[in-house]
Amino acid sequence: MAKIGIADTTFSRYDMGGLAIKTIREQAPGIEIERTTVPGIKDLPVAAKKLIEEEKCTLVLCLGMAGKEQIDKQCSHEASLGIQQVQLLTNTHILEVVVHEEEGRDAKDLISIFEDRTIKHALNALELLKGKTALTPFAGKGRRQGREHAGPLDKEGGQLSIGIVVSDFNSELTHAMLEVAANVLKNHGCRIQAVHVPGAFEVPLACQRLVKQVDGIVTLAVVIQGKTDHDRIVGENAARKIADLAIAYGKPIGLGIVGPRITWELAVQRHKEYAQRAAEAVLIMLGDHSTHGYHPTHGAGSGAC
């Protein structure tokens, strides 16, 4: 059975090891994990070597932080050289996950870098366990750890531009949908332009204003069943107008509108799935006409108009 080693430090200002373990356990509960924590970044190479040779780890994540001073940068460089040497001596992958304290504009930004870089490298580790070609579909995609993916360049040196029109009505759900859809698109190298509107009824007009500026659009809204037919009128007319726009402009518009005729409880269960499928549907439709084709591992549903 595969075994992942986690080597982290007390010097880091974020529990990177804990987050890496949480991510791995959520994605692959059967994977065995061995953790060791050392004082600083220069202790990571020997910690990794022990995890490989003594604990028989299949691969290792080395997680640490470099401070702002020049001596911290020097220590980080020396640690990196040591980690590379251990990789070569043991013929084992060691993913070096280092955050430099000066990368963040403020504490909130620095935390986001810690989280993004740690989670993405934990997922990379799981992909490496699958075999040497597991990451091949992402080759040349401009993937980054710590910040949003840069995305691939096309022949014109650009990226797909996708608009997201999101209703602020029922924002407890729609704003979570926005995050889900944005992550799907960012993971495939898209530039995103988000537009907020008051409710589902205003979504088509925003799409009409946006459609000439982008390659495709994802629409997100939640229309809850009420005591009258208002939800049905709003939802059905919005969907019809969105379909008309997609056909008129020849561009995919993903229908991520939850409802009508749906209860709040069901919407809570399904809203993120709707958002993901709507974003995936746009990528699939654009794949028919560009080199950016996207092929999800699961069915994307009927989200594109």
Secondary structure by P-SEA (a helix, b strand, c coil): cbbbbbbbccccccaaaaaaaaaaaaacccbbbbbbbcccccaaaaaaaaaaacccccbbbbbbcccccaaaaaaaaaaaaaaaaaaaaacbbbbbbbbbccccccaaaaaaaaaaaaaaaaaaaaaaaacccccccccccccccccccbbbbccccccbbbbbbbbccccccaaaaaaaaaaaaaaabbbbbbbbcccccaaaaaaaaccccccbbbbbbbbbbcccaaaaaaaaaaaaaaaaaaaaacbbbbbccccccccaaaaaacaaaaaaaaaaaaaaaaaacccbbbbbccccccccc
